[in-house]
């Protein structure tokens, strides 16, 4: 993988990590305001999907080392 590709992946990783944190804050605010549980559940699903994307990008950045 080239340095440019790795830098692009790291940039995307940082962006998604910030978006994940934003979802977390929004969910906590919705819970505190007693919002619709269905809306909260949808937000949690979106947050989980972001976490899956983060893990996939992390796997691309950190190569597997076979011991």
C-alpha positions as CSV (number, residue, x, y, z in Angstrom):
1,X,0.0,0.0,0.0
2,X,1.4,3.4,-0.9
3,X,1.9,6.2,1.5
4,X,-0.8,8.2,-0.2
5,X,-3.4,5.4,0.2
6,X,-2.5,4.9,3.8
7,X,-2.8,8.7,4.4
8,X,-6.2,8.7,2.7
9,X,-7.4,5.8,4.9
10,X,-6.1,7.5,8.0
11,X,-8.0,10.6,7.1
12,X,-11.2,8.7,6.5
13,X,-10.7,6.9,9.8
14,X,-10.4,10.2,11.6
15,X,-13.5,11.6,10.0
16,X,-15.5,8.5,10.8
17,X,-14.2,8.4,14.4
18,X,-15.4,12.0,14.9
19,X,-18.8,11.1,13.3
20,X,-19.0,8.2,15.7
21,X,-18.4,10.4,18.7
22,X,-21.0,12.9,17.4
23,X,-23.6,10.1,17.2
24,X,-22.7,9.0,20.7
25,X,-23.3,12.6,22.0
26,X,-26.5,12.9,20.1
27,X,-27.8,9.6,21.4
28,X,-27.0,10.6,25.0
29,X,-28.8,13.9,24.5
30,X,-31.8,12.1,23.1
31,X,-31.9,9.7,26.0
32,X,-31.7,12.6,28.5
33,X,-34.6,14.4,26.7
34,X,-36.7,11.2,26.7
35,X,-37.0,11.1,22.9
36,X,-38.8,8.5,21.0
37,X,-37.1,5.1,21.7
38,X,-37.4,4.1,18.0
39,X,-35.4,7.2,17.0
40,X,-32.8,6.3,19.6
41,X,-32.6,2.7,18.3
42,X,-32.1,4.0,14.7
43,X,-29.3,6.3,15.8
44,X,-27.7,3.4,17.7
45,X,-27.8,1.2,14.5
46,X,-26.2,4.0,12.5
47,X,-23.5,4.3,15.2
48,X,-22.9,0.6,15.0
49,X,-22.6,0.7,11.3
50,X,-19.9,3.4,11.6
51,X,-18.1,1.3,14.1
52,X,-18.0,-1.6,11.6
53,X,-16.6,0.8,9.0
54,X,-14.0,2.0,11.5
55,X,-12.9,-1.6,12.2
56,X,-12.6,-2.4,8.5
57,X,-10.4,0.7,7.9
58,X,-8.3,-0.2,11.0
59,X,-7.7,-3.7,9.6
60,X,-6.5,-2.1,6.3
61,X,-4.1,0.2,8.2
62,X,-2.7,-2.4,10.6
63,X,-1.5,-5.5,8.7
64,X,-2.0,-8.9,10.2
65,X,1.1,-10.4,11.7
66,X,1.3,-14.2,11.7
67,X,3.2,-15.4,14.8
